[in-house]
Amino acid sequence: MTEETPEALVDEARRWWQTDIIDISPGEIALRGYPIQELIGNVGFVDTIWLMVRGELPTRAQAALFEAALVASVDHGPQAPSIAIARMATTCGSPVNSAMASGINVLDDIHGGPGQQCMELYLEVEAELAHGGDLDGAARTVLQRHRDAGVRYFPGFGHRFHPLDPRKEPLLSLVDEAAANGVVDGRFAAIGQAVEDAINEGKAKPIPMNVDGVTAVIYCELGFTPALGRGVFILARSVGILAHTIEQMTQGGRIKGPMPKSIGYTYTGPARRSVPDEREE
């Protein structure tokens, strides 16, 4: 084995981690090439999120649409598992970082993942369109493919609490406005509508698009990948988790479970019974 020179070892160590995101040297910090001192006071936090994850600064119109999606996802009350878990962790003595991490860690495929999954669904419809045919037909084909695979719930549609998600129409209006101004092309808004129409074919009670479905439209329109769509949702919901964590710290409370002790729970095991005097060896 050839022994490396000290210079070669140092060069290998420097190349061990490589990043296009940040460049730091004594007295200097640059994000994606922009000196931090020029960003401070001139570029907003939402613009900086976009810069960090996309590599370039957004236009003002792109940033405005992105920000609207983030605002819509900030919080959904203390009954949301991620919020409830953070609040319960606080009453168990967890500091703010641990309580927030506890809440964020449950933003998984079911609670936190439908936005990403809906983006994947829209992209599948877009890919189906490339085979020919019209949009409505492509949406039906993709949904039937999922139904044939045993899928019963389509992420981004329906809501267990809201008959009509109050975030849907304001966000779709902003997408329409952005499309009219050439900020986005509107094709994913059309895909989202086609999927909603296909889901509701033959149903007496409609299953409308929810916030995950409409933010999936926005993130697809803006060119985000599905994984990044989930990531920015987690960023947005972290604000709500932080607010509830601090509120619970202010309110106090000790070892609060998911329900008051007076309500209890439902036991479904065997009736009370005695331990037998003799048992089989």
Accessible surface in RSA format (square Angstrom, percent):
REM  Atomic radii and reference values for relative SASA: ProtOr
REM  Chains: A
REM  Algorithm: Lee & Richards
REM  Probe-radius: 1.40
REM  Slices: 20
REM RES _ NUM      All-atoms   Total-Side   Main-Chain    Non-polar    All polar
REM                ABS   REL    ABS   REL    ABS   REL    ABS   REL    ABS   REL
RES MET A   1   236.73 122.6 149.13  98.7  87.61 208.6 123.30 104.8 113.44 150.3
RES THR A   2   123.04  87.5 103.20 104.6  19.84  47.3  72.85  97.8  50.20  75.9
RES GLU A   3   156.43  89.8 134.61 101.8  21.82  51.9  52.24 101.0 104.19  85.1
RES GLU A   4    85.74  49.2  69.54  52.6  16.21  38.6  31.70  61.3  54.04  44.1
RES THR A   5    75.53  53.7  71.59  72.6   3.95   9.4  68.23  91.7   7.30  11.0
RES PRO A   6    96.83  70.6  94.20  85.9   2.63   9.6  96.51  79.7   0.32   2.0
RES GLU A   7   128.74  73.9 119.37  90.3   9.37  22.3  72.08 139.4  56.66  46.3
RES ALA A   8    37.95  34.9  29.01  44.8   8.94  20.3  36.41  51.3   1.55   4.1
RES LEU A   9    93.57  52.1  89.68  64.2   3.89   9.8  89.68  63.0   3.89  10.5
RES VAL A  10    75.43  49.6  72.68  65.8   2.75   6.6  75.43  65.5   0.00   0.0
RES ASP A  11    67.64  47.4  67.08  66.8   0.56   1.3  17.93  42.2  49.71  49.6
RES GLU A  12    74.13  42.6  73.19  55.4   0.94   2.2  25.23  48.8  48.90  39.9
RES ALA A  13    69.87  64.2  49.31  76.1  20.56  46.8  56.54  79.6  13.33  35.3
RES ARG A  14   185.33  77.8 160.06  81.6  25.28  60.2  58.08  79.4 127.25  77.1
RES ARG A  15   131.49  55.2 123.60  63.0   7.89  18.8  53.14  72.6  78.35  47.5
RES TRP A  16   182.51  73.2 158.42  76.7  24.09  56.6 145.40  77.5  37.11  60.2
RES TRP A  17   210.44  84.5 197.22  95.5  13.22  31.0 176.06  93.9  34.39  55.8
RES GLN A  18   147.86  82.7 111.86  81.7  36.00  85.7  41.38  88.1 106.48  80.8
RES THR A  19    81.26  57.8  48.39  49.1  32.88  78.4  52.38  70.4  28.89  43.7
RES ASP A  20   125.61  88.0 101.95 101.5  23.66  55.9  27.71  65.2  97.90  97.6
RES ILE A  21    65.77  37.4  65.50  48.8   0.27   0.7  65.74  47.3   0.03   0.1
RES ILE A  22    65.63  37.3  53.00  39.5  12.62  30.4  55.17  39.7  10.46  28.4
RES ASP A  23   102.81  72.0  97.59  97.1   5.22  12.3  26.14  61.5  76.68  76.5
RES ILE A  24   112.93  64.3  84.16  62.7  28.77  69.4  84.26  60.7  28.68  77.8
RES SER A  25    48.77  41.2  41.51  55.4   7.26  16.7  37.23  79.3  11.54  16.2
RES PRO A  26   138.66 101.1 107.29  97.8  31.37 114.0 120.10  99.2  18.56 115.4
RES GLY A  27    88.30 108.9   0.00   N/A  88.30 108.9  44.26 121.5  44.04  98.6
RES GLU A  28   116.16  66.7 110.56  83.6   5.60  13.3  38.23  73.9  77.93  63.6
RES ILE A  29    73.83  42.0  69.72  51.9   4.11   9.9  70.02  50.4   3.81  10.3
RES ALA A  30    19.81  18.2  19.54  30.2   0.27   0.6  19.54  27.5   0.27   0.7
RES LEU A  31    18.19  10.1  18.19  13.0   0.00   0.0  18.19  12.8   0.00   0.0
RES ARG A  32    61.73  25.9  37.04  18.9  24.70  58.8  11.90  16.3  49.84  30.2
RES GLY A  33    62.50  77.1   0.00   N/A  62.50  77.1  34.54  94.8  27.97  62.6
RES TYR A  34    76.21  35.6  76.14  43.3   0.07   0.2  50.57  38.0  25.64  31.6
RES PRO A  35    43.01  31.3  42.73  39.0   0.28   1.0  43.01  35.5   0.00   0.0
RES ILE A  36    47.43  27.0  47.43  35.3   0.00   0.0  47.43  34.2   0.00   0.0
RES GLN A  37   128.47  71.8 109.55  80.1  18.93  45.1  55.59 118.3  72.89  55.3
RES GLU A  38   102.70  59.0  96.11  72.7   6.59  15.7  35.22  68.1  67.48  55.1
RES LEU A  39     9.82   5.5   8.83   6.3   0.99   2.5   9.13   6.4   0.68   1.8
RES ILE A  40   121.72  69.3 106.01  79.0  15.70  37.8 112.52  81.0   9.19  24.9
RES GLY A  41    80.54  99.3   0.00   N/A  80.54  99.3  41.65 114.3  38.89  87.1
RES ASN A  42   118.63  81.8  81.51  78.8  37.12  89.4  25.53  61.5  93.10  90.0
RES VAL A  43    37.15  24.4  16.48  14.9  20.67  49.8  19.83  17.2  17.32  47.0
RES GLY A  44    38.73  47.8   0.00   N/A  38.73  47.8  31.85  87.4   6.88  15.4
RES PHE A  45   159.24  79.7 145.66  90.2  13.58  35.3 149.13  90.4  10.12  29.0
RES VAL A  46    22.27  14.7  21.17  19.2   1.10   2.7  21.17  18.4   1.10   3.0
RES ASP A  47    33.03  23.1  33.03  32.9   0.00   0.0   2.24   5.3  30.79  30.7
RES THR A  48    29.90  21.3  29.90  30.3   0.00   0.0  22.46  30.2   7.43  11.2
RES ILE A  49    17.91  10.2  14.18  10.6   3.73   9.0  17.91  12.9   0.00   0.0
RES TRP A  50    11.56   4.6  11.56   5.6   0.00   0.0   4.72   2.5   6.84  11.1
RES LEU A  51     0.00   0.0   0.00   0.0   0.00   0.0   0.00   0.0   0.00   0.0
RES MET A  52    62.64  32.4  59.67  39.5   2.97   7.1  59.61  50.7   3.04   4.0
RES VAL A  53    57.44  37.8  31.96  28.9  25.48  61.4  37.10  32.2  20.34  55.2
RES ARG A  54    83.38  35.0  51.56  26.3  31.82  75.8  12.61  17.2  70.77  42.9
RES GLY A  55    17.23  21.2   0.00   N/A  17.23  21.2  10.23  28.1   7.00  15.7
RES GLU A  56   115.09  66.1 115.09  87.1   0.00   0.0  52.89 102.3  62.20  50.8
RES LEU A  57    61.28  34.1  40.98  29.3  20.30  51.0  40.98  28.8  20.30  54.6
RES PRO A  58    14.04  10.2   0.03   0.0  14.01  50.9   0.60   0.5  13.44  83.5
RES THR A  59    80.23  57.1  71.74  72.7   8.50  20.2  77.99 104.8   2.25   3.4
RES ARG A  60   216.83  91.0 206.29 105.2  10.54  25.1  81.48 111.4 135.35  82.0
RES ALA A  61    44.45  40.9  31.78  49.0  12.67  28.8  38.91  54.8   5.54  14.7
RES GLN A  62    47.07  26.3  47.07  34.4   0.00   0.0   1.51   3.2  45.56  34.6
RES ALA A  63    10.56   9.7  10.11  15.6   0.44   1.0  10.36  14.6   0.20   0.5
RES ALA A  64    61.02  56.1  49.90  77.0  11.12  25.3  54.63  76.9   6.39  16.9
RES LEU A  65     7.02   3.9   3.86   2.8   3.16   7.9   6.46   4.5   0.56   1.5
RES PHE A  66     0.00   0.0   0.00   0.0   0.00   0.0   0.00   0.0   0.00   0.0
RES GLU A  67    82.35  47.3  82.35  62.3   0.00   0.0  10.70  20.7  71.65  58.5
RES ALA A  68    20.08  18.5  10.77  16.6   9.31  21.2  17.68  24.9   2.41   6.4
RES ALA A  69     0.00   0.0   0.00   0.0   0.00   0.0   0.00   0.0   0.00   0.0
RES LEU A  70    15.66   8.7  15.60  11.2   0.06   0.1  15.66  11.0   0.00   0.0
RES VAL A  71   100.22  66.0  91.13  82.5   9.10  21.9  91.53  79.5   8.69  23.6
RES ALA A  72    15.40  14.2   4.50   7.0  10.90  24.8  12.19  17.2   3.21   8.5
RES SER A  73     3.89   3.3   3.49   4.7   0.40   0.9   0.57   1.2   3.32   4.7
RES VAL A  74    43.94  28.9  43.76  39.6   0.19   0.5  43.76  38.0   0.19   0.5
RES ASP A  75    54.93  38.5  38.18  38.0  16.75  39.6  16.16  38.0  38.77  38.7
RES HIS A  76    37.17  20.3  28.57  19.9   8.60  22.0  27.92  28.8   9.25  10.8
RES GLY A  77    18.82  23.2   0.00   N/A  18.82  23.2  15.39  42.2   3.43   7.7
RES PRO A  78    74.23  54.1  69.22  63.1   5.01  18.2  69.55  57.4   4.68  29.1
RES GLN A  79    92.79  51.9  68.54  50.1  24.25  57.7  56.84 121.0  35.95  27.3
RES ALA A  80     2.64   2.4   2.62   4.0   0.02   0.0   2.64   3.7   0.00   0.0
RES PRO A  81    55.53  40.5  51.19  46.7   4.35  15.8  55.53  45.8   0.00   0.0
RES SER A  82     0.00   0.0   0.00   0.0   0.00   0.0   0.00   0.0   0.00   0.0
RES ILE A  83     0.00   0.0   0.00   0.0   0.00   0.0   0.00   0.0   0.00   0.0
RES ALA A  84    27.22  25.0  24.24  37.4   2.98   6.8  27.15  38.2   0.07   0.2
RES ILE A  85    51.20  29.1  50.48  37.6   0.72   1.7  50.52  36.4   0.68   1.9
RES ALA A  86     0.00   0.0   0.00   0.0   0.00   0.0   0.00   0.0   0.00   0.0
RES ARG A  87    28.95  12.2  28.64  14.6   0.30   0.7  13.25  18.1  15.70   9.5
RES MET A  88    48.50  25.1  47.95  31.7   0.55   1.3  42.90  36.5   5.60   7.4
RES ALA A  89    14.96  13.8   8.50  13.1   6.46  14.7  14.31  20.2   0.66   1.7
RES THR A  90    15.66  11.1   6.30   6.4   9.36  22.3   6.30   8.5   9.36  14.2
RES THR A  91     9.84   7.0   1.15   1.2   8.69  20.7   3.43   4.6   6.41   9.7
RES CYS A  92    84.00  63.5  50.56  56.4  33.44  78.6  23.04  58.4  60.96  65.7
RES GLY A  93    64.58  79.6   0.00   N/A  64.58  79.6  36.98 101.5  27.61  61.8
RES SER A  94    29.69  25.1  22.17  29.6   7.52  17.3   4.14   8.8  25.55  35.8
RES PRO A  95    73.53  53.6  67.21  61.3   6.32  23.0  73.53  60.7   0.00   0.0
RES VAL A  96    54.85  36.1  53.77  48.7   1.08   2.6  53.77  46.7   1.08   2.9
RES ASN A  97   101.43  69.9  92.50  89.4   8.93  21.5  41.55 100.0  59.88  57.9
RES SER A  98    43.64  36.9  37.81  50.5   5.83  13.4  19.62  41.8  24.02  33.7
RES ALA A  99     0.00   0.0   0.00   0.0   0.00   0.0   0.00   0.0   0.00   0.0
RES MET A 100    38.33  19.8  38.33  25.4   0.00   0.0  25.48  21.7  12.85  17.0
RES ALA A 101    46.23  42.5  42.29  65.3   3.95   9.0  45.68  64.3   0.55   1.5
RES SER A 102    38.92  32.9  30.56  40.8   8.36  19.3  13.36  28.5  25.55  35.8
RES GLY A 103     0.00   0.0   0.00   N/A   0.00   0.0   0.00   0.0   0.00   0.0
RES ILE A 104    51.75  29.4  47.97  35.7   3.77   9.1  47.97  34.5   3.77  10.2
RES ASN A 105   114.01  78.6  89.72  86.7  24.29  58.5  24.61  59.2  89.40  86.4
RES VAL A 106    49.42  32.5  40.98  37.1   8.45  20.4  44.79  38.9   4.64  12.6
RES LEU A 107     8.19   4.6   0.00   0.0   8.19  20.6   0.12   0.1   8.07  21.7
RES ASP A 108    83.89  58.8  82.27  81.9   1.63   3.8  25.30  59.5  58.59  58.4
RES ASP A 109    77.57  54.3  75.60  75.2   1.97   4.7  19.51  45.9  58.06  57.9
RES ILE A 110   159.85  91.0 145.74 108.6  14.11  34.0 149.37 107.6  10.49  28.5
RES HIS A 111    43.22  23.6  38.74  26.9   4.48  11.5  26.55  27.4  16.67  19.4
RES GLY A 112     9.24  11.4   0.00   N/A   9.24  11.4   2.49   6.8   6.74  15.1
RES GLY A 113     0.00   0.0   0.00   N/A   0.00   0.0   0.00   0.0   0.00   0.0
RES PRO A 114    13.44   9.8  13.44  12.2   0.00   0.0  13.44  11.1   0.00   0.0
RES GLY A 115    15.28  18.8   0.00   N/A  15.28  18.8  14.33  39.3   0.95   2.1
RES GLN A 116    31.23  17.5  30.88  22.6   0.35   0.8   0.73   1.6  30.50  23.1
RES GLN A 117    53.13  29.7  49.12  35.9   4.01   9.5  24.10  51.3  29.03  22.0
RES CYS A 118     0.00   0.0   0.00   0.0   0.00   0.0   0.00   0.0   0.00   0.0
RES MET A 119     0.81   0.4   0.81   0.5   0.00   0.0   0.00   0.0   0.81   1.1
RES GLU A 120    80.48  46.2  74.05  56.0   6.43  15.3  31.90  61.7  48.58  39.7
RES LEU A 121     6.62   3.7   4.59   3.3   2.03   5.1   6.14   4.3   0.48   1.3
RES TYR A 122     0.00   0.0   0.00   0.0   0.00   0.0   0.00   0.0   0.00   0.0
RES LEU A 123    62.03  34.5  57.64  41.2   4.39  11.0  58.06  40.8   3.97  10.7
RES GLU A 124    47.84  27.5  41.41  31.3   6.43  15.3  27.30  52.8  20.54  16.8
RES VAL A 125     0.00   0.0   0.00   0.0   0.00   0.0   0.00   0.0   0.00   0.0
RES GLU A 126    50.75  29.1  46.73  35.4   4.02   9.6  20.91  40.5  29.84  24.4
RES ALA A 127    58.17  53.5  48.83  75.4   9.34  21.2  56.77  79.9   1.40   3.7
RES GLU A 128    27.90  16.0  26.57  20.1   1.33   3.2   3.22   6.2  24.69  20.2
RES LEU A 129    55.59  31.0  44.45  31.8  11.14  28.0  44.55  31.3  11.03  29.7
RES ALA A 130    89.43  82.2  46.63  72.0  42.80  97.4  59.68  84.0  29.75  78.8
RES HIS A 131   148.33  81.1 108.20  75.2  40.14 102.7  81.57  84.1  66.76  77.7
RES GLY A 132    48.00  59.2   0.00   N/A  48.00  59.2  34.67  95.1  13.32  29.8
RES GLY A 133    72.49  89.4   0.00   N/A  72.49  89.4  40.91 112.3  31.57  70.7
RES ASP A 134    94.26  66.0  82.65  82.3  11.61  27.4  44.56 104.9  49.70  49.6
RES LEU A 135    44.21  24.6  39.86  28.5   4.35  10.9  39.86  28.0   4.35  11.7
RES ASP A 136    67.20  47.1  65.48  65.2   1.72   4.1  10.26  24.1  56.94  56.8
RES GLY A 137    23.81  29.4   0.00   N/A  23.81  29.4  22.89  62.8   0.92   2.1
RES ALA A 138     5.73   5.3   0.57   0.9   5.16  11.7   3.68   5.2   2.04   5.4
RES ALA A 139     0.00   0.0   0.00   0.0   0.00   0.0   0.00   0.0   0.00   0.0
RES ARG A 140   110.95  46.6 107.23  54.7   3.72   8.8  45.75  62.5  65.19  39.5
RES THR A 141    60.83  43.3  52.60  53.3   8.24  19.6  32.99  44.3  27.85  42.1
RES VAL A 142     0.00   0.0   0.00   0.0   0.00   0.0   0.00   0.0   0.00   0.0
RES LEU A 143     0.14   0.1   0.14   0.1   0.00   0.0   0.14   0.1   0.00   0.0
RES GLN A 144    86.46  48.3  86.46  63.2   0.00   0.0  38.18  81.3  48.28  36.6
RES ARG A 145   107.08  45.0  98.64  50.3   8.43  20.1  60.70  83.0  46.38  28.1
RES HIS A 146    49.22  26.9  47.51  33.0   1.71   4.4  37.44  38.6  11.78  13.7
RES ARG A 147    86.73  36.4  71.64  36.5  15.09  35.9  34.78  47.5  51.95  31.5
RES ASP A 148   111.27  77.9  72.67  72.3  38.60  91.3  33.94  79.9  77.34  77.1
RES ALA A 149    85.29  78.4  43.33  66.9  41.96  95.5  56.15  79.1  29.14  77.2
RES GLY A 150    55.43  68.4   0.00   N/A  55.43  68.4  35.70  98.0  19.73  44.2
RES VAL A 151    51.05  33.6  40.80  36.9  10.26  24.7  46.39  40.3   4.66  12.6
RES ARG A 152   228.48  95.9 190.13  96.9  38.35  91.3  73.81 100.9 154.67  93.7
RES TYR A 153   121.96  56.9 111.75  63.6  10.20  26.6 102.23  76.8  19.73  24.3
RES PHE A 154    15.71   7.9  11.56   7.2   4.15  10.8  11.56   7.0   4.15  11.9
RES PRO A 155    18.64  13.6  18.64  17.0   0.00   0.0  18.64  15.4   0.00   0.0
RES GLY A 156     0.00   0.0   0.00   N/A   0.00   0.0   0.00   0.0   0.00   0.0
RES PHE A 157     4.20   2.1   1.23   0.8   2.98   7.7   1.23   0.7   2.98   8.5
RES GLY A 158    18.07  22.3   0.00   N/A  18.07  22.3  14.48  39.7   3.59   8.0
RES HIS A 159    58.09  31.7  24.57  17.1  33.52  85.7  20.41  21.0  37.68  43.8
RES ARG A 160   188.47  79.1 137.85  70.3  50.62 120.5  81.59 111.5 106.88  64.8
RES PHE A 161   132.39  66.2 110.62  68.5  21.78  56.7 114.21  69.2  18.19  52.1
RES HIS A 162    35.46  19.4  33.19  23.1   2.27   5.8  19.45  20.0  16.01  18.6
RES PRO A 163   126.85  92.4 101.75  92.8  25.10  91.2 115.33  95.2  11.52  71.6
RES LEU A 164    97.16  54.1  85.50  61.2  11.66  29.3  85.50  60.0  11.66  31.4
RES ASP A 165     2.84   2.0   0.61   0.6   2.23   5.3   0.61   1.4   2.23   2.2
RES PRO A 166    86.57  63.1  64.18  58.5  22.39  81.4  75.67  62.5  10.90  67.7
RES ARG A 167    38.14  16.0  34.69  17.7   3.45   8.2  32.30  44.1   5.85   3.5
RES LYS A 168    18.01   8.8  18.01  11.0   0.00   0.0   1.77   1.6  16.24  17.3
RES GLU A 169    90.55  52.0  90.12  68.2   0.43   1.0  47.48  91.8  43.06  35.2
RES PRO A 170    77.41  56.4  67.44  61.5   9.97  36.2  75.91  62.7   1.50   9.3
RES LEU A 171     7.87   4.4   7.87   5.6   0.00   0.0   7.87   5.5   0.00   0.0
RES LEU A 172    25.92  14.4  25.92  18.5   0.00   0.0  25.92  18.2   0.00   0.0
RES SER A 173    65.45  55.3  57.91  77.3   7.54  17.4  32.29  68.8  33.16  46.5
RES LEU A 174    72.05  40.1  69.62  49.8   2.44   6.1  69.62  48.9   2.44   6.6
RES VAL A 175     0.25   0.2   0.25   0.2   0.00   0.0   0.25   0.2   0.00   0.0
RES ASP A 176    88.91  62.3  81.97  81.6   6.95  16.4  28.51  67.1  60.40  60.2
RES GLU A 177   102.80  59.0  95.98  72.6   6.81  16.2  35.85  69.3  66.95  54.7
RES ALA A 178     9.56   8.8   6.02   9.3   3.53   8.0   9.18  12.9   0.37   1.0
RES ALA A 179    33.71  31.0  18.15  28.0  15.56  35.4  18.35  25.8  15.36  40.7
RES ALA A 180    90.44  83.2  46.49  71.7  43.95 100.0  59.41  83.7  31.03  82.2
RES ASN A 181   107.42  74.1  73.48  71.0  33.95  81.7  22.51  54.2  84.91  82.1
RES GLY A 182    63.50  78.3   0.00   N/A  63.50  78.3  32.16  88.3  31.34  70.2
RES VAL A 183    39.35  25.9  15.30  13.9  24.05  57.9  22.00  19.1  17.34  47.0
RES VAL A 184    11.62   7.6   0.91   0.8  10.70  25.8   9.13   7.9   2.49   6.7
RES ASP A 185    96.25  67.4  58.67  58.4  37.59  88.9  46.20 108.7  50.05  49.9
RES GLY A 186    14.78  18.2   0.00   N/A  14.78  18.2   8.48  23.3   6.31  14.1
RES ARG A 187   114.61  48.1 107.88  55.0   6.72  16.0  53.99  73.8  60.62  36.7
RES PHE A 188     3.02   1.5   3.02   1.9   0.00   0.0   3.02   1.8   0.00   0.0
RES ALA A 189    18.91  17.4  13.26  20.5   5.65  12.8  13.69  19.3   5.22  13.8
RES ALA A 190    45.66  42.0  35.46  54.7  10.20  23.2  43.39  61.1   2.27   6.0
RES ILE A 191     1.57   0.9   1.57   1.2   0.00   0.0   1.57   1.1   0.00   0.0
RES GLY A 192     0.00   0.0   0.00   N/A   0.00   0.0   0.00   0.0   0.00   0.0
RES GLN A 193    78.76  44.0  78.50  57.4   0.27   0.6  39.75  84.6  39.01  29.6
RES ALA A 194     4.58   4.2   1.49   2.3   3.09   7.0   2.96   4.2   1.62   4.3
RES VAL A 195     0.00   0.0   0.00   0.0   0.00   0.0   0.00   0.0   0.00   0.0
RES GLU A 196    13.58   7.8  13.58  10.3   0.00   0.0   6.19  12.0   7.39   6.0
RES ASP A 197    72.13  50.5  65.44  65.1   6.69  15.8  26.24  61.8  45.88  45.8
RES ALA A 198     8.38   7.7   2.82   4.4   5.55  12.6   3.74   5.3   4.63  12.3
RES ILE A 199     5.82   3.3   5.42   4.0   0.40   1.0   5.42   3.9   0.40   1.1
RES ASN A 200    29.96  20.7  21.64  20.9   8.32  20.0  16.91  40.7  13.05  12.6
RES GLU A 201    92.17  52.9  68.85  52.1  23.32  55.5  42.62  82.4  49.55  40.5
RES GLY A 202    91.07 112.3   0.00   N/A  91.07 112.3  44.51 122.2  46.56 104.3
RES LYS A 203    93.45  45.6  67.83  41.6  25.62  61.0  47.08  42.4  46.36  49.4
RES ALA A 204   114.36 105.2  68.43 105.6  45.93 104.5  80.84 113.8  33.52  88.8
RES LYS A 205   171.88  83.9 163.74 100.5   8.13  19.4 108.47  97.6  63.41  67.5
RES PRO A 206    89.69  65.4  81.02  73.9   8.67  31.5  81.41  67.2   8.28  51.4
RES ILE A 207    55.20  31.4  54.61  40.7   0.60   1.4  55.20  39.8   0.00   0.0
RES PRO A 208    22.71  16.5  21.30  19.4   1.40   5.1  22.51  18.6   0.20   1.2
RES MET A 209     2.41   1.2   1.98   1.3   0.44   1.0   1.98   1.7   0.44   0.6
RES ASN A 210     7.69   5.3   7.63   7.4   0.05   0.1   1.29   3.1   6.40   6.2
RES VAL A 211    13.83   9.1  13.83  12.5   0.00   0.0  13.83  12.0   0.00   0.0
RES ASP A 212    29.97  21.0  29.97  29.8   0.00   0.0   0.00   0.0  29.97  29.9
RES GLY A 213     0.00   0.0   0.00   N/A   0.00   0.0   0.00   0.0   0.00   0.0
RES VAL A 214     0.00   0.0   0.00   0.0   0.00   0.0   0.00   0.0   0.00   0.0
RES THR A 215     7.82   5.6   7.82   7.9   0.00   0.0   0.32   0.4   7.50  11.3
RES ALA A 216     0.52   0.5   0.00   0.0   0.52   1.2   0.51   0.7   0.01   0.0
RES VAL A 217     0.05   0.0   0.05   0.0   0.00   0.0   0.05   0.0   0.00   0.0
RES ILE A 218     0.00   0.0   0.00   0.0   0.00   0.0   0.00   0.0   0.00   0.0
RES TYR A 219     6.74   3.1   6.74   3.8   0.00   0.0   6.53   4.9   0.21   0.3
RES CYS A 220     9.39   7.1   0.37   0.4   9.02  21.2   2.00   5.1   7.40   8.0
RES GLU A 221    20.78  11.9   0.63   0.5  20.14  48.0   0.74   1.4  20.03  16.4
RES LEU A 222    10.25   5.7   1.31   0.9   8.93  22.5   5.40   3.8   4.85  13.0
RES GLY A 223    48.54  59.9   0.00   N/A  48.54  59.9  29.82  81.8  18.72  41.9
RES PHE A 224     8.72   4.4   0.00   0.0   8.72  22.7   0.45   0.3   8.27  23.7
RES THR A 225    79.77  56.7  77.51  78.6   2.26   5.4  72.28  97.1   7.50  11.3
RES PRO A 226    25.73  18.8  25.73  23.5   0.00   0.0  25.73  21.2   0.00   0.0
RES ALA A 227    68.18  62.7  57.60  88.9  10.59  24.1  59.28  83.5   8.90  23.6
RES LEU A 228    39.04  21.7  34.80  24.9   4.24  10.7  38.26  26.9   0.78   2.1
RES GLY A 229     3.42   4.2   0.00   N/A   3.42   4.2   1.36   3.7   2.06   4.6
RES ARG A 230    43.99  18.5  42.65  21.7   1.34   3.2  19.42  26.5  24.57  14.9
RES GLY A 231    29.61  36.5   0.00   N/A  29.61  36.5  26.30  72.2   3.31   7.4
RES VAL A 232     0.98   0.6   0.98   0.9   0.00   0.0   0.98   0.8   0.00   0.0
RES PHE A 233    26.71  13.4  26.62  16.5   0.09   0.2  26.71  16.2   0.00   0.0
RES ILE A 234    41.78  23.8  41.78  31.1   0.00   0.0  41.78  30.1   0.00   0.0
RES LEU A 235    83.52  46.5  78.01  55.8   5.51  13.9  78.30  55.0   5.22  14.0
RES ALA A 236     5.19   4.8   0.06   0.1   5.13  11.7   5.19   7.3   0.00   0.0
RES ARG A 237    12.32   5.2  12.32   6.3   0.00   0.0   0.00   0.0  12.32   7.5
RES SER A 238    18.51  15.6  17.83  23.8   0.68   1.6  14.52  30.9   3.99   5.6
RES VAL A 239    84.47  55.6  82.15  74.4   2.32   5.6  83.70  72.7   0.77   2.1
RES GLY A 240     1.35   1.7   0.00   N/A   1.35   1.7   1.35   3.7   0.00   0.0
RES ILE A 241     0.00   0.0   0.00   0.0   0.00   0.0   0.00   0.0   0.00   0.0
RES LEU A 242    74.46  41.5  74.46  53.3   0.00   0.0  74.46  52.3   0.00   0.0
RES ALA A 243    58.89  54.1  46.09  71.1  12.80  29.1  54.38  76.6   4.51  11.9
RES HIS A 244    20.08  11.0  19.01  13.2   1.07   2.7  16.97  17.5   3.11   3.6
RES THR A 245     0.00   0.0   0.00   0.0   0.00   0.0   0.00   0.0   0.00   0.0
RES ILE A 246    83.00  47.2  82.94  61.8   0.06   0.1  82.94  59.7   0.06   0.2
RES GLU A 247    80.54  46.2  75.04  56.8   5.50  13.1  25.32  49.0  55.22  45.1
RES GLN A 248     7.57   4.2   6.75   4.9   0.82   2.0   0.28   0.6   7.30   5.5
RES MET A 249    78.67  40.7  52.79  34.9  25.88  61.6  40.03  34.0  38.64  51.2
RES THR A 250   115.91  82.4  83.33  84.5  32.57  77.6  73.25  98.4  42.66  64.5
RES GLN A 251   114.48  64.0  75.57  55.2  38.91  92.7  38.57  82.1  75.91  57.6
RES GLY A 252    31.50  38.9   0.00   N/A  31.50  38.9  29.62  81.3   1.89   4.2
RES GLY A 253    51.27  63.2   0.00   N/A  51.27  63.2  23.04  63.2  28.23  63.2
RES ARG A 254   200.40  84.1 178.65  91.1  21.75  51.8  63.65  87.0 136.75  82.9
RES ILE A 255   119.85  68.2 103.16  76.9  16.69  40.2 103.21  74.3  16.64  45.2
RES LYS A 256   108.37  52.9  99.74  61.2   8.63  20.5  59.49  53.5  48.88  52.1
RES GLY A 257    42.05  51.9   0.00   N/A  42.05  51.9  22.51  61.8  19.54  43.8
RES PRO A 258   116.62  85.0  83.22  75.9  33.40 121.4  88.84  73.3  27.78 172.7
RES MET A 259    93.43  48.4  76.17  50.4  17.26  41.1  52.08  44.3  41.36  54.8
RES PRO A 260    84.16  61.3  69.91  63.7  14.25  51.8  82.03  67.7   2.13  13.3
RES LYS A 261   204.87  99.9 174.96 107.4  29.91  71.2 125.03 112.5  79.84  85.0
RES SER A 262   110.56  93.4  64.35  85.9  46.21 106.4  59.87 127.5  50.69  71.0
RES ILE A 263   115.23  65.6  85.83  63.9  29.40  70.8  90.77  65.4  24.46  66.4
RES GLY A 264    29.02  35.8   0.00   N/A  29.02  35.8  27.58  75.7   1.44   3.2
RES TYR A 265   185.56  86.6 148.85  84.7  36.71  95.5 111.12  83.5  74.44  91.8
RES THR A 266   116.04  82.5  91.86  93.1  24.18  57.6  59.42  79.8  56.62  85.6
RES TYR A 267   147.26  68.8 121.60  69.2  25.65  66.8 105.72  79.4  41.54  51.2
RES THR A 268   125.64  89.4  88.15  89.4  37.49  89.3  62.57  84.0  63.07  95.3
RES GLY A 269    37.80  46.6   0.00   N/A  37.80  46.6  18.95  52.0  18.86  42.2
RES PRO A 270    76.75  55.9  59.94  54.6  16.81  61.1  72.34  59.7   4.42  27.4
RES ALA A 271    88.40  81.3  64.91 100.2  23.49  53.4  75.95 107.0  12.45  33.0
RES ARG A 272   240.72 101.1 210.88 107.5  29.83  71.0  87.15 119.1 153.57  93.1
RES ARG A 273   193.53  81.3 154.45  78.7  39.08  93.0  66.45  90.8 127.08  77.0
RES SER A 274   103.75  87.7  77.84 103.9  25.91  59.7  43.36  92.3  60.38  84.6
RES VAL A 275   119.75  78.8 100.51  91.0  19.24  46.4 103.22  89.7  16.53  44.8
RES PRO A 276    78.86  57.5  62.04  56.6  16.81  61.1  72.44  59.8   6.42  39.9
RES ASP A 277   151.74 106.3 110.30 109.8  41.44  98.0  36.36  85.6 115.38 115.1
RES GLU A 278   156.08  89.6 134.84 102.0  21.24  50.6  53.26 103.0 102.82  84.0
RES ARG A 279   185.11  77.7 156.29  79.7  28.82  68.6  49.78  68.0 135.33  82.0
RES GLU A 280   175.88 101.0 142.08 107.5  33.80  80.5  64.37 124.5 111.51  91.0
RES GLU A 281   215.41 123.7 147.60 111.7  67.81 161.5  98.26 190.1 117.15  95.6
END  Absolute sums over single chains surface
CHAIN  1 A    17592.2      13753.5       3838.7      10498.5       7093.7
END  Absolute sums over all chains
TOTAL         17592.2      13753.5       3838.7      10498.5       7093.7
